[in-house]
Amino acid sequence: MSDSVYVGNAGKDAALDRGWLLGHFKSADDPRHSTDIEIKWGVHPRGDERMHWVNGEVRTALLVLVSGRFRVELPGRSVLLKEQGDYVVWGRGVGHSWCAEEESVVLTVRWPSVPGYATP
């Protein structure tokens, strides 16, 4: 790794940090450090689900299906991502939950990257 370039593999690197590839939580001297955006390569076995509904979200999110079948629950709406490239975007303040109906890989982009913000 040089000061401004990092080359990696999403599957391998994601396994080292709960799926997260880029965000404020990376070391400040790492090119993957950002306070503007977070990117996650999420690998979910069939039946994997968020156990708690997320409330008070302060970020905007984009979730893109790479493979599998993945359901995102939003207030008053259930979105099924079933074809590669299907995606959903939700804004600040929108609660959510999710479930992998099949083994799934999803790419999540959230902004901004908020230090100290975590959900159960």
C-alpha positions as CSV (number, residue, x, y, z in Angstrom):
1,M,0.0,0.0,0.0
2,S,1.3,3.4,-0.9
3,D,0.1,6.7,0.6
4,S,-2.7,7.1,-1.9
5,V,-3.4,3.7,-3.5
6,Y,-4.8,0.5,-2.2
7,V,-5.5,-2.6,-4.3
8,G,-7.5,-5.4,-2.7
9,N,-10.2,-8.0,-3.1
10,A,-13.7,-7.1,-1.7
11,G,-14.4,-10.6,-0.5
12,K,-11.1,-11.0,1.3
13,D,-10.9,-7.5,2.7
14,A,-14.5,-7.4,3.8
15,A,-13.9,-10.5,6.0
16,L,-11.4,-8.5,8.0
17,D,-13.8,-5.6,9.1
18,R,-17.4,-6.9,9.2
19,G,-17.7,-6.3,5.5
20,W,-16.7,-2.6,5.5
21,L,-14.2,-1.6,2.8
22,L,-14.2,2.2,3.2
23,G,-15.2,4.7,5.8
24,H,-14.2,6.8,8.8
25,F,-13.3,3.6,10.8
26,K,-10.3,2.9,8.6
27,S,-6.9,4.3,9.8
28,A,-6.4,7.9,8.8
29,D,-3.3,7.0,6.8
30,D,-5.2,4.3,4.8
31,P,-6.5,5.4,1.4
32,R,-9.8,3.7,2.4
33,H,-10.4,6.2,5.2
34,S,-13.3,8.6,4.5
35,T,-15.6,10.8,6.5
36,D,-17.8,11.3,3.4
37,I,-18.8,7.8,2.5
38,E,-18.9,4.2,3.7
39,I,-18.9,1.1,1.5
40,K,-19.6,-2.5,2.5
41,W,-19.3,-5.8,0.7
42,G,-22.0,-7.8,2.5
43,V,-21.9,-11.6,2.2
44,H,-25.1,-13.1,3.8
45,P,-26.0,-16.7,4.2
46,R,-29.6,-17.7,3.5
47,G,-31.8,-16.6,6.4
48,D,-29.4,-14.0,7.7
49,E,-31.4,-11.0,9.0
50,R,-31.0,-7.8,10.9
51,M,-32.4,-8.7,14.3
52,H,-33.4,-5.1,15.2
53,W,-35.1,-2.5,13.2
54,V,-32.9,0.6,12.6
55,N,-34.5,3.8,13.8
56,G,-33.0,7.3,13.8
57,E,-30.8,6.7,10.7
58,V,-28.7,9.8,10.0
59,R,-27.2,8.6,6.7
60,T,-28.5,8.1,3.2
61,A,-28.0,4.5,1.9
62,L,-27.8,2.7,-1.4
63,L,-28.0,-1.1,-1.4
64,V,-27.2,-3.0,-4.7
65,L,-27.7,-6.7,-5.1
66,V,-24.7,-8.5,-6.6
67,S,-26.1,-12.0,-6.2
68,G,-28.8,-13.9,-4.5
69,R,-32.2,-12.7,-3.3
70,F,-32.4,-10.0,-0.6
71,R,-35.3,-8.3,1.1
72,V,-35.2,-4.8,2.6
73,E,-38.0,-3.7,4.9
74,L,-38.8,0.0,5.0
75,P,-41.6,1.8,6.7
76,G,-44.8,0.6,5.0
77,R,-42.9,-1.1,2.2
78,S,-41.0,-4.3,1.5
79,V,-38.5,-4.3,-1.4
80,L,-37.3,-7.5,-2.9
81,L,-34.0,-7.4,-4.7
82,K,-33.9,-10.5,-7.0
83,E,-32.0,-9.7,-10.1
84,Q,-28.3,-8.7,-10.2
85,G,-28.1,-4.9,-10.1
86,D,-31.5,-4.4,-8.4
87,Y,-31.1,-1.6,-5.9
88,V,-32.9,0.5,-3.3
89,V,-32.0,3.9,-1.9
90,W,-33.4,5.4,1.3
91,G,-32.8,8.7,2.9
92,R,-31.9,10.1,6.3
93,G,-34.5,9.3,8.9
94,V,-35.9,6.2,7.2
95,G,-35.8,3.1,9.4
96,H,-35.0,-0.3,7.9
97,S,-34.3,-3.9,8.4
98,W,-33.3,-6.7,6.0
99,C,-33.3,-10.5,5.3
100,A,-31.3,-12.7,2.9
101,E,-33.9,-14.9,1.3
102,E,-31.1,-16.8,-0.5
103,E,-27.3,-16.6,0.0
104,S,-26.7,-13.1,-1.1
105,V,-23.9,-10.6,-1.8
106,V,-24.9,-6.9,-1.5
107,L,-22.9,-3.7,-1.9
108,T,-23.9,-1.0,0.5
109,V,-23.0,2.6,0.2
110,R,-23.8,5.1,3.0
111,W,-23.1,8.7,3.4
112,P,-21.9,10.5,5.3
113,S,-19.5,8.3,7.3
114,V,-20.4,9.1,10.9
115,P,-17.9,8.4,13.7
116,G,-19.5,6.8,16.8
117,Y,-22.7,5.9,15.0
118,A,-23.7,2.3,15.4
119,T,-26.8,0.2,15.4
120,P,-27.4,-3.0,17.2
